[in-house]
């Protein structure tokens, strides 16, 4: 069984997934549309895609397209997802799921009403540290897990200026001020993707930016935001807590590892830094760095990455780590570039498999809500000076 897919947005990120979807034996055709038609034409020619559509609306009206994959700017995802579901299309969405509780609720309601597949492509679901922690938690190796940490530490100077300029045009500074806690899924998802629980309350604090270059300036910001660094402490269901950092001004080698995680249990703990990862118990310490280290499969100088800032290219060149189980993946992927710590191949395959088998994907609408909503509430907590706020929960996904 196969289906046809329409890519929405032909920017820096979507091309990597267009290539993977096109190569997957479960996908028959791949189309693309973009607000800048020349970008759609360029991507189609570069990747040998099936064709283009002049608008998203035209794509949704076409019976030639069964599903859509949304790779547009962060705050546009929910409206486009809802349009896609309403048009009867299965939907893959880049992160985040949405930027408000209401948008999340509307997506879940639409998925319930239509029975269509929705998946959020959270890369941390397959981050090597998350995969390893998930496996060890399932084995009971941590004992009782009671605390975890997830950091997404990506300095604006390391490629983000160029990325926002590429996507935002002349008014890029207005959108480059995107609030850190509204992009929480790399840090939150990496923790909850291993720890099978959900956040129930949060207290968060933000640091007002001092660069003075018009980015994170409330008078310029589309989001009325002047915070560039933020920290949130979450309480989880069943007891315990986790802390996340979302940093955009930080002296840290983001191009080496932008997401990193720590897990602490009563019997063992695991800690990951930029270049080292350790498993620790009451008897000693084991270096597990090699187990979690992806092996690059593509050169950062590859011509396909010429439009991507050099500091961002590592996110598109990493291969799989030894901890990844690639047995289920299409063999065509063995020869293809990967990215974001080896996650791209698994995410593409998750969506294709879910659509074709009519099963729930790994990061379905209910899981996506648990990865996204904590940050939305944390952002409000930080605006209130750290007030502890409850986090709504939409429950577990219904069984198909």
N, C-alpha and C positions, 0 to 999 in steps of 0.2 A: 504494500500500500504506500502511496506517495501523496504529497500535497504541494500546492504552489504557494510561494511566499512573496510578499511585497515589503521591501525595505523602505522605511520612512526616515529620510535624512541621509545624505551622502557625505557626512563629515569625516573627521579623522578616525573615529572609532568604528563606524559602521562597515567600512571596507573589509576589515579583518573578519567580521562575522558573515558578510555577504559571501566571501570566499569559502568559509566553512559550510554554510548552508548550501551553497551551490554544489559542493563536493559530496554532500551527504546522500547516501542512496535512498533515503526516505523523502527527499525533496525533488520535485520534478522540474520546476521553473523558479527563477528568482528575478523579480522586477525591482525597480527603485524609483522613488520620486524625491524631489528636493525643491525647496523654495527658489533655489538657484539652479535652473535647468541644466546649465553647463556642468555642474558638479555631478548630477545624475548621469549625464551622457559620458562624462569622463570615467566614472566608476564602472558603468556598464561596459565600456570599451576595455578598461584595464582588467576586469575580472571575467569577461565573457558572459555577462548576465543575459537574461532573456530579452529584456527591454526596459523602457521607462514609461512612466505615466506623467502627464503634465501637472497633476495636482493629487493630493491625498484623497480628495473627494472622488476623483475619477477612478483611483485605485480601488476605493471601497465599493464603488458602483459596479466594478467589473466582476463578471462571473469567472474570469480567468485566475482570480486570486482567492485562495482559501484562507490565508493567514497573513498577518502583518507583524513586522518587527520594528519597534519604535526606537530610533536612535537620534532623538532631537534634544534640545536644551532641557535642562533638568525640570524646570517649572512647567513645561508643556506636556509632560508625559501623561498625566491623568486625563486631561480633556481628549487627547488623541486616542488613548486606550479605550475610553468610553465610546468614542465614535466608532472605533473598530469593532468592539463587541456588539454595539447596536446594529452594525451593518452585517452581523453574522460571521465575523472573522475571528479565528483564534488569534491571540495576541501575545507576543514576546515584548517585554519592555526593558529598556536599560534602567538603571537605578537613578534616582529613587522612584518608588511606586507613585508617590504623590507628595504634595506639600501641605496638605491639611487633613484633619480627621474626616471631614465631610467627603473629600474626594476618595479617600480609602473606603469609606462606607459605601459610596456609590459604586465603586469597582466591584466590591464583594457582592453587593446586591445584584449587579448586572451579571456577574459570573454565575450566581445562583439561578437567576431567571433564564439565562440562555443555555447553561450547561456547556459553554465553550471553554476551551483551555486558555488560562492566563498564566504566564510565568514572568517573574522578575529575574533578570540576569545578574544576580549578585555574585561577583567574582570570589568573595571571601568564603562562599559555600565550599569552594574547592581549593582554598588556600592550604598549602601543605600542613601548616600548624593546626588549622581547623580540622583537616582530615585525620591527622594523627591523634589529636585530642578526642575527636568523635569516636575513633576506634578504641582508644584506651578507656574512655568513659564507658563504652558498651561492655568492655571486659571487666569493669569494676576496678581498674588499676589505681584510680585516684582515691578510692574509698568514697567518702561523702564529699562531693564537690561543694564548696561553700563560697568561693570568690574567684573572679576572673577579671582580666583587663584586656581591652582592645584599643589599639591606637591606629588612627589614620593620620600620619604625620607627613604632609606634603606641602613644602614651602612654595609660595607663589612664584618665587624667582626661578624655580626649577621646572620651567615649561608651562606653568599655568597662565602667565601673561600672554604668551603666544597662542595658547589654546583659546582663551577668551577673545582675543583679537580676531582669530580665524572664524569663530562662530558668531561673534557679536557685532562685527562691523564697526562703524564709526562710534557707536554708543556703547562700546564694549565695557567701559568702566562701570556703567550702571548695573551690569549683570555680573561682573567679576566680584562684586561685593556679596555674592550669594552666601547666606548665613551658613557657617560650618555645620551647625547641628541639624540643618535641613538636608544634609548629605551624609547621613549617619550609617548607611548600611554596610560600608566596608568594615567599620569598627564593631558595630552592634551585631551584624550578621556573622562576623567571624567568631564571636563569642557564642551567640545563640545557635549558630549552625553546628556547634559541638555539644553544647549544654542544652539538653532538651527541656527548656523551660521558657518563661516569658517574663518581661519586665512588668511590674505592677505599680511602681512609683519612681519618681526621680527628683533630684535636686541638682541644679546645674549653675555654673558661673561662666561668664565670658570676659575676655580681655579686650578692651577697646584698642583699636589699631592706632599706631603713632607714626606710620610711614609718611603720611601727608602727601601722597601722590594722586589723590582723587579716587583711589580704590579703597573700599571700606569707609567711604565718606557718606554720612547720612543724607547730605544735601544732594548727592549724586546718585546714591543707591536706589535701584528699583525696589529694593526690599526694605528700605529704611534701616539699613544695617551698618554698624560701625565696628562690629566684633570680628576679629580675624582668628582668635584662638578661643577654644571653649572646652570645658571639662564637665562631665556628667557622672553622677553616682546613682546607680539604679538598684532598687530592691527587686528581687525575683520571687515568683510564686514558689512556694515550698520551702522558703528560707534561703538566705544567702544574698549576695550582692555582686555587681560588677561595675567597673569604672571604665569609661571611654574618654579618649582625647581626640579632638578634631582640631588640628593645628595647621594654619596656613602661613604663619611667620615663625620659623623654627630652624635653628642651626642643627640640621640633621640630614644625612645623605638619602633623601627621598628616592633618588633614582636607584639606589641599591635595594631598599625594601621600604615601601611606604606604609604597609600594614604589618602589624606585629601583635603577638598575643601571649598572654600568661594565664595559667589555670592552677588553682590551688585546692587540694583536697586533704582529707585527714590522713591519707596514707602516702600520697605522692604529689609532686607538683611539676610543672613544665613552664619554662621561660624562654622566650625568643627575643633576641635583639637584632640589630642590623645584619650582623655577620655570624652570629653564633646562636645555637639553640641547645637547651639543656633539659634532661629528665632527671629529677631529684627525688629521692625517698629518704627514709630515716637511716639508710645504710651508706649512702653516698651519692655521687653525681655521674651521669652518663652524658657524654657529648653526642647529641643526635643531629648536629648541624647537617651532616652529609645526607641523612635520610630526608630532610626537609628542603634540600637545595635543588631548585629546578635547573636543568641543564639547557643552556641557550641553544635554540635550533635555527635562529635567523640572525644574520649580522645586523648590527644597528645601522650599518651603511647601506642596507638593502634599498634599491630604488623605490620600492613600494612605500618606504617610510620617509621619503624626502620632504613631504609636507608636514611632518611631525617634528616638533622641537626635539633636539638631541636628548634633553633631560627626560623626555617622556618615552623614548623609544624602548627602554627596558621593559615597559609594560606590554609591548607588542612582540617581544623576541624570546621571552622565557619559554622553555620547554616544560616537560613534566618532571616531577621529583620522584625519587624512588618510592615514596609512600603512596603515590598515585597508582591505582589499579586500572590500567588501560584496556583490560581484556574485553570490555563491553563496547569499546569505541569502534567506529568504522575503520577498516584497515587503510582507507585512503588518508585518514588523519595522521598515520604514522609518518608520512612524508611532508606534512604541512606545518607551517609556523603556528605557534601557540601564543599565549600571552597571559598577563596578570597571574604570575606564579603557577602557570599550567592549567588555569581554569577554563579558558575559552573552548577547548574541545569538549569538555564535559557539559558546559552550559548549552552549547549548540545541540549536542546529542540529547540532553534532557528534554529540550523543547520538542524536537522532532519525534522522539519516542513517545512523549506524552500525547501529542496530537494524533499520531498514527495508531496508538494502542488504546486511546481514550482512557488514560490513567492520569493521576495527579502528578505534575512535575515536582521536582525537589523543592523549589521555591514557588509554591502556588500562591494564590491570592491571600490565604490566611497566614501563611508563613511570611510572605512579603509584608503584610501589615505589621507583624511582630518585629520585623527588622527595621521598618520605616517609622512607625508611629512613636516609638520611644524618643527618637530625635526631635520630632515635631513638638512633643510635650516638653522635652528638655529645653528647646529653644524658648518656649514660653516661660519656663522656670527661670532661665537666665535673665530674661527680660524683667522678671519680677524680683531680681536680686537673689536668686537661689531658693525661692519658696518651694517646698516639697509639694509636688503635684501627683495625683493619681493618673495612671495610664490606662485608658480603656482597652479592652481585649475583645476581639471578634470570635474567639473560640477556635477550636480545631476544625480543619477542613472536613466536610462531610464525606463519608465513604461512597465511592462511585459504585 
